[in-house]
Amino acid sequence: MAEMEVTAFWDTESAVWIARSDNLPGLFTEADTLEDLISKLKVLIPKLVEASDRNCHGAVPFVVRVMDTAHALEEARGSNSRDGI
């Protein structure tokens, strides 16, 4: 299985780390620390992959790309406009 790319950034308004992925629909989670966020991702990513691909079980390799808030918001807006949102 190919490595999943996850984007993480600090949301100053909510005071939490947020993670999302364009490669894995439904992946959007938050945590108080980056370490807690990664722990959550280790559980969530395999569940979401298994839900969409019944042939995949167990650990799923992923990489977390940490971005500054402004860049992450700009990228998310660009993604939404590409999706027609």
N, C-alpha and C positions, 0 to 999 in steps of 0.2 A: 504494500500500500504506500502511496506517495505521502510525503510529509505535509501535514496541514499547516497553513499559515494563519496565525491569529494576530490581530492587532490589539494592543493594550495601550490605554492612556489614563492619566489621572484626571478625574472630573473634579475641578476645584469647587464648583457649586455644590455638588453632592458629597464631596470629600470621600470618594471611593475610586478604586481602580475599576475600569470597565474593559471588557474584552469582547470582541466580535470577530466574525470571519466571513468574508465574501465566498469562501470555498465551502462553507458548511452552513447551509440554511438552518436557522433556528438557534445558532450559537450567539448568545448575548447574555453575559453574566457580569456580576460585580462583586467586589470584596474590599475589605478595609486595607489590606496590604497586598503587595505584589506576590508575596509568597503564598498567601491564602488564595489569591486569584489562580495561580498556577496549580495549586492543589485541587481547586474546583474544576479546572480545565482537564486535569488527568482523569476525572470521573465523567464529566459531561461529554467530552469529545467522543470517547468510545461508545457511549450510549446513543448519541446522535448519529454516528456513523453506522452503528448496528441497525438502528431504526430505518435508515435509508438503504442499507446494503446488508441483507441477511447473511451474506457469505463472509462478513468481516466480524471477527470476535476477538476480544482481548485488547491489549494496548495499541494505541494508534500514535505514531510519531507526529510531533507537532513542534513548531517553532513560534516563539512569541516575539513579535516586533513591537518594541516600546516606542511610542511616538509622543511628541509634545501635544498638548490639548488642542492648540490652534490647528496644527497640521492634521490631526485625526478628524476634527470637525469638518475641515475643508475637504478631506478625502471622502468622508461620509456623505457630504452634500453632493459631491461629484458622482458618487455611486448611486445615490437616489435619482439624480437627473438622468443617468444612463438607464435606470430601471423605469423611467417614466413617472416617477413619484414627485 
